[in-house]
């Protein structure tokens, strides 16, 4: 059994629902899509207090099941206007599970800034949150630990979320207590700001009860053994997500200077923003090259990046930030990216959207590519919340509109992730088709061989990975474990049955993932989205990308037609 809380901020009431069996399993991204459709949130202004803000933990949350403590946060996105599930690691879902909570929904808005406290007894109280206003997330986290002790987790609305900046995410504690794991995308932090909830603090307690705990622990061990045999997992542990940069730079699909080139340097030895160079530099400085983003994770693809004196600069320093804040803005040194990354984390913002926005700003002639000082000044304006900072905090699409720039790398007004769709085509198609806005995590296949493949063939590959990712996101699983999760449905379903007394079959998983996608597409259709909203920005079709000379070749009409044919089979 798990308890789900509905917290009405208008009158500080808490409704409790006991969940059993399959209701616990149907969590995360699926629960968000189903709930938002049922609530007809597509009719609600995203910046209204009536926009529900949902926090949902997976069915294995609270255990040491490797990479099974991810958290889903959902609402109608104020950035895109569509549905949003923002996914995060950290300890918050772990704490929810340990308190035997499936999650909670925040309804309405508080009269003034509030801290919500959830204890291990599942009691909810409301405290004054005004003392934390305007503070960076690092200072807020320090004060929370001082007040409540170390055996807690937290969710923080940062200073940019306070003034409803759409680049704002919600920050959660990592395994060392840093506010560095973010549900970053889609403006979910602004929705928390609308509700005037500054912080949610929850106890960490003990492993939750299960239908057959002994069998569940057996599945935990078996899953871990299988992960340990995967070469890709070993690579993640050694090089982290930054290793993706070595690949995208090599194939010419790296975002460089607002997506005007696909390669920072053809010389592999000179490329500093990839996993190989960063690992060597970090090891020499005494940093951590492997670090778990959540309890129990064996993959440890995170890191703690140190400066030349061995002092921590930031954790984590990951590929998407290296690509968007780094090469996309003309930077080539990871130290510069790390310094900017640390500031963005303290602000509680989405590094992808910030990097896309800064690239557009530079393309508009407001600054020079590669000028770290200009970038830091922009972040200072965002922190201050002055007139310029509030404009920048609305994201890449708004900044492009303000300066009359046509080269704005967004889909559904959300910044494109660090994969140029002219070269990395399946991921590009996933970013076109997903209801989430441009989001690589909805279906990333950067290494897929696209040569001589038709649009229909690439859409089929995209749909396959989108379904699998939707399953992972709905079960609270990290998508980096998909090499085991996707190929062992019997193991996953048996573990679910043993955990919650269900009688699911392996066929459940694919149906579950597909249903999640269909719910999301239905939401966006009801919100007014059409086929034209799936189109890439025109410059991707018109401008050949150096060094490959490729242009985008897949348009929204053909992509959607291929998808419909697949779904009708």
Helices and strands as residue ranges (DSSP letters): E 2-8, E 13-19, H 22-25, H 28-38, G 41-43, E 53-57, E 71-76, E 83-88, H 92-98, E 101-107, E 114-118, E 124-128, G 130-132, H 137-148, E 152-157, H 159-162, E 170-172, E 181-183, G 185-187, H 188-194, E 197-203, H 213-228, H 231-239, H 243-251, G 268-270, H 275-285, E 288-291, E 302-306, E 312-314, H 319-321, I 322-326, G 327-329, H 334-347, H 351-363, H 372-384, H 387-392, H 396-403, E 410-411, E 414-415, H 425-433, G 440-442, H 455-474, G 479-481, H 482-485, H 489-500, H 507-526, G 531-534, H 538-542, H 556-567
